[in-house]
Every structure is written in C-alpha cells, then in structure tokens.
Amino acid sequence: MATRAGLECPVCHEEIGRGEQLEAHLYNDHSKRALAGFVATEAVAMEEDDISE
C-alpha cells in the first residue's frame, strides 16, 4: 500500500505530524513577524508571476 507524504509547513518546511493541524503549528511555532514576512514574500512572488505572463 502506498503511503502519503506528510503535510509540510510552508514557513519552516517542517513536516506536520499525523494528528497535528497546520493552523495549530503556525500559531504555536511561528511568530507574527515570521508569518507576516512569509505572506508578504508570497504576495510579491505571486504579483511578479502575474506581471511576467
């Protein structure tokens, strides 16, 4: 039987354990500054992709 890869945190790339929720991991393991930086970086990257098309 094939096994499914675990969910990975988009901020720190740590694997989220079975039974653990991504939202809980983000809330408990990352500062507001780290989350804001990640969101800002992703938004800029998405905008650059839109412009380059």
VEXFI-79015 format. One record per residue: residue number from 1; residue in three letters; x, y, z of N, C-alpha, C in turn. Coordinates in Angstrom, 2 decimals. Last residue first. Layout:
BEGIN
<pos: NUM; code: ala; n.east: X; n.north: Y; n.up: Z; ca.east: X; ca.north: Y; ca.up: Z; c.east: X; c.north: Y; c.up: Z>
...
***
This chain:
BEGIN
<pos: 53; code: glu; n.east: 3.64; n.north: 37.07; n.up: -17.10; ca.east: 2.85; ca.north: 36.26; ca.up: -18.05; c.east: 2.49; c.north: 37.03; c.up: -19.28>
<pos: 52; code: ser; n.east: 4.85; n.north: 38.74; n.up: -15.29; ca.east: 5.69; ca.north: 38.09; ca.up: -16.28; c.east: 4.91; c.north: 37.29; c.up: -17.32>
<pos: 51; code: ile; n.east: 2.81; n.north: 39.54; n.up: -13.59; ca.east: 3.40; ca.north: 40.54; ca.up: -14.48; c.east: 4.17; c.north: 39.85; c.up: -15.60>
<pos: 50; code: asp; n.east: 2.34; n.north: 37.23; n.up: -12.11; ca.east: 1.26; ca.north: 37.81; ca.up: -12.92; c.east: 1.81; c.north: 38.77; c.up: -13.95>
<pos: 49; code: asp; n.east: 4.80; n.north: 36.91; n.up: -10.79; ca.east: 4.36; ca.north: 35.89; ca.up: -11.75; c.east: 3.28; c.north: 36.43; c.up: -12.64>
<pos: 48; code: glu; n.east: 4.71; n.north: 39.16; n.up: -9.14; ca.east: 5.75; ca.north: 39.08; ca.up: -10.17; c.east: 5.39; c.north: 38.04; c.up: -11.22>
<pos: 47; code: glu; n.east: 2.60; n.north: 38.38; n.up: -7.48; ca.east: 2.46; ca.north: 39.57; ca.up: -8.32; c.east: 3.48; c.north: 39.55; c.up: -9.45>
<pos: 46; code: met; n.east: 3.75; n.north: 36.19; n.up: -6.18; ca.east: 2.56; ca.north: 35.99; ca.up: -7.00; c.east: 2.36; c.north: 37.16; c.up: -7.95>
<pos: 45; code: ala; n.east: 5.82; n.north: 37.50; n.up: -4.80; ca.east: 6.14; ca.north: 36.47; ca.up: -5.79; c.east: 4.95; c.north: 36.22; c.up: -6.72>
<pos: 44; code: val; n.east: 4.33; n.north: 39.14; n.up: -3.08; ca.east: 5.22; ca.north: 39.75; ca.up: -4.07; c.east: 5.54; c.north: 38.74; c.up: -5.17>
<pos: 43; code: ala; n.east: 3.07; n.north: 37.14; n.up: -1.55; ca.east: 2.27; ca.north: 38.10; ca.up: -2.31; c.east: 3.11; c.north: 38.76; c.up: -3.41>
<pos: 42; code: glu; n.east: 5.27; n.north: 35.86; n.up: -0.34; ca.east: 4.41; ca.north: 35.12; ca.up: -1.27; c.east: 3.59; c.north: 36.07; c.up: -2.14>
<pos: 41; code: thr; n.east: 6.20; n.north: 37.96; n.up: 1.28; ca.east: 7.06; ca.north: 37.38; ca.up: 0.25; c.east: 6.25; c.north: 36.63; c.up: -0.79>
<pos: 40; code: ala; n.east: 3.99; n.north: 38.30; n.up: 2.99; ca.east: 4.44; ca.north: 39.40; ca.up: 2.14; c.east: 5.31; c.north: 38.87; c.up: 0.99>
<pos: 39; code: val; n.east: 3.90; n.north: 35.81; n.up: 4.29; ca.east: 2.76; ca.north: 36.25; ca.up: 3.49; c.east: 3.19; c.north: 37.36; c.up: 2.52>
<pos: 38; code: phe; n.east: 6.42; n.north: 35.83; n.up: 5.61; ca.east: 6.09; ca.north: 34.79; ca.up: 4.65; c.east: 4.96; c.north: 35.25; c.up: 3.72>
<pos: 37; code: gly; n.east: 6.13; n.north: 38.06; n.up: 7.29; ca.east: 7.20; ca.north: 38.02; ca.up: 6.29; c.east: 6.91; c.north: 37.00; c.up: 5.21>
<pos: 36; code: ala; n.east: 4.04; n.north: 37.18; n.up: 8.93; ca.east: 3.85; ca.north: 38.36; ca.up: 8.07; c.east: 4.90; c.north: 38.39; c.up: 6.96>
<pos: 35; code: leu; n.east: 5.30; n.north: 35.00; n.up: 10.20; ca.east: 4.13; ca.north: 34.78; ca.up: 9.36; c.east: 3.89; c.north: 35.95; c.up: 8.42>
<pos: 34; code: ala; n.east: 7.33; n.north: 36.35; n.up: 11.59; ca.east: 7.68; ca.north: 35.31; ca.up: 10.61; c.east: 6.51; c.north: 35.06; c.up: 9.66>
<pos: 33; code: arg; n.east: 5.75; n.north: 38.03; n.up: 13.23; ca.east: 6.72; ca.north: 38.60; ca.up: 12.28; c.east: 7.08; c.north: 37.59; c.up: 11.19>
<pos: 32; code: lys; n.east: 4.40; n.north: 36.25; n.up: 14.85; ca.east: 3.63; ca.north: 37.08; ca.up: 13.91; c.east: 4.55; c.north: 37.66; c.up: 12.84>
<pos: 31; code: ser; n.east: 6.26; n.north: 33.13; n.up: 14.97; ca.east: 5.91; ca.north: 34.47; ca.up: 15.45; c.east: 5.07; c.north: 35.20; c.up: 14.40>
<pos: 30; code: his; n.east: 5.33; n.north: 29.72; n.up: 15.21; ca.east: 5.86; ca.north: 30.83; ca.up: 14.42; c.east: 5.37; c.north: 32.16; c.up: 14.96>
<pos: 29; code: asp; n.east: 4.11; n.north: 27.71; n.up: 16.69; ca.east: 5.55; ca.north: 27.61; ca.up: 16.40; c.east: 6.15; c.north: 28.78; c.up: 15.65>
<pos: 28; code: asn; n.east: 1.36; n.north: 28.12; n.up: 17.05; ca.east: 2.21; ca.north: 27.82; ca.up: 18.20; c.east: 3.70; c.north: 27.92; c.up: 17.93>
<pos: 27; code: tyr; n.east: 0.34; n.north: 28.72; n.up: 14.48; ca.east: 0.02; ca.north: 29.57; ca.up: 15.63; c.east: 1.02; c.north: 29.37; c.up: 16.77>
<pos: 26; code: leu; n.east: 1.30; n.north: 26.61; n.up: 12.90; ca.east: 1.62; ca.north: 28.00; ca.up: 12.56; c.east: 1.43; c.north: 28.91; c.up: 13.76>
<pos: 25; code: his; n.east: 0.12; n.north: 24.43; n.up: 14.27; ca.east: 1.58; ca.north: 24.54; ca.up: 14.13; c.east: 1.98; c.north: 25.99; c.up: 13.85>
<pos: 24; code: ala; n.east: -2.58; n.north: 24.99; n.up: 13.89; ca.east: -2.04; ca.north: 24.94; ca.up: 15.25; c.east: -0.52; c.north: 25.09; c.up: 15.22>
<pos: 23; code: glu; n.east: -2.72; n.north: 24.75; n.up: 11.08; ca.east: -3.06; ca.north: 26.02; ca.up: 11.74; c.east: -2.48; c.north: 26.07; c.up: 13.15>
<pos: 22; code: leu; n.east: -2.09; n.north: 22.04; n.up: 10.70; ca.east: -1.19; ca.north: 23.08; ca.up: 10.20; c.east: -1.46; c.north: 24.40; c.up: 10.91>
<pos: 21; code: gln; n.east: -2.51; n.north: 19.76; n.up: 13.40; ca.east: -3.12; ca.north: 20.64; ca.up: 12.41; c.east: -2.11; c.north: 21.72; c.up: 11.99>
<pos: 20; code: glu; n.east: -1.62; n.north: 16.40; n.up: 13.92; ca.east: -1.35; ca.north: 17.81; ca.up: 14.19; c.east: -1.94; c.north: 18.64; c.up: 13.06>
<pos: 19; code: gly; n.east: -2.09; n.north: 13.88; n.up: 12.97; ca.east: -2.94; ca.north: 14.34; ca.up: 14.05; c.east: -2.70; c.north: 15.79; c.up: 14.42>
<pos: 18; code: arg; n.east: 1.24; n.north: 13.48; n.up: 12.06; ca.east: -0.12; ca.north: 12.93; ca.up: 11.99; c.east: -0.90; c.north: 13.41; c.up: 13.20>
<pos: 17; code: gly; n.east: 3.16; n.north: 16.55; n.up: 11.83; ca.east: 2.90; ca.north: 15.19; ca.up: 12.27; c.east: 1.44; c.north: 14.77; c.up: 12.12>
<pos: 16; code: ile; n.east: 4.48; n.north: 18.24; n.up: 9.21; ca.east: 3.45; ca.north: 18.32; ca.up: 10.23; c.east: 3.05; c.north: 16.89; c.up: 10.57>
<pos: 15; code: glu; n.east: 7.87; n.north: 18.89; n.up: 8.61; ca.east: 6.73; ca.north: 18.02; ca.up: 8.36; c.east: 5.76; c.north: 18.12; c.up: 9.54>
<pos: 14; code: glu; n.east: 8.99; n.north: 22.17; n.up: 7.93; ca.east: 8.96; ca.north: 21.03; ca.up: 8.84; c.east: 7.72; c.north: 20.20; c.up: 8.53>
<pos: 13; code: his; n.east: 9.14; n.north: 24.51; n.up: 6.53; ca.east: 9.30; ca.north: 23.26; ca.up: 5.79; c.east: 9.43; c.north: 22.03; c.up: 6.68>
<pos: 12; code: cys; n.east: 8.48; n.north: 26.92; n.up: 7.58; ca.east: 9.75; ca.north: 26.33; ca.up: 8.03; c.east: 10.07; c.north: 25.01; c.up: 7.35>
<pos: 11; code: val; n.east: 6.21; n.north: 27.65; n.up: 5.94; ca.east: 7.13; ca.north: 28.64; ca.up: 6.51; c.east: 8.49; c.north: 28.02; c.up: 6.83>
<pos: 10; code: pro; n.east: 4.62; n.north: 25.55; n.up: 5.17; ca.east: 5.18; ca.north: 26.39; ca.up: 4.12; c.east: 6.19; c.north: 27.42; c.up: 4.64>
<pos: 9; code: cys; n.east: 4.99; n.north: 22.35; n.up: 6.50; ca.east: 4.75; ca.north: 23.75; ca.up: 6.83; c.east: 5.39; c.north: 24.62; c.up: 5.75>
<pos: 8; code: glu; n.east: 3.61; n.north: 19.57; n.up: 4.83; ca.east: 4.81; ca.north: 20.35; ca.up: 5.18; c.east: 4.42; c.north: 21.79; c.up: 5.46>
<pos: 7; code: leu; n.east: 2.09; n.north: 16.45; n.up: 5.48; ca.east: 1.93; ca.north: 17.85; ca.up: 5.15; c.east: 3.16; c.north: 18.61; c.up: 5.63>
<pos: 6; code: gly; n.east: 3.66; n.north: 13.40; n.up: 4.38; ca.east: 3.05; ca.north: 14.28; ca.up: 5.36; c.east: 2.96; c.north: 15.70; c.up: 4.86>
<pos: 5; code: ala; n.east: 2.80; n.north: 11.30; n.up: 1.65; ca.east: 3.77; ca.north: 12.18; ca.up: 2.30; c.east: 3.03; c.north: 13.09; c.up: 3.27>
<pos: 4; code: arg; n.east: 1.21; n.north: 8.17; n.up: 2.00; ca.east: 1.12; ca.north: 9.57; ca.up: 1.61; c.east: 2.15; c.north: 10.40; c.up: 2.35>
<pos: 3; code: thr; n.east: 2.10; n.north: 4.99; n.up: 0.76; ca.east: 1.93; ca.north: 5.92; ca.up: 1.87; c.east: 1.94; c.north: 7.34; c.up: 1.34>
<pos: 2; code: ala; n.east: 0.54; n.north: 2.22; n.up: -0.81; ca.east: 1.31; ca.north: 3.46; ca.up: -0.91; c.east: 1.06; c.north: 4.32; c.up: 0.32>
<pos: 1; code: met; n.east: 0.84; n.north: -1.18; n.up: 0.00; ca.east: 0.00; ca.north: 0.00; ca.up: 0.00; c.east: 0.89; c.north: 1.24; c.up: 0.00>
***
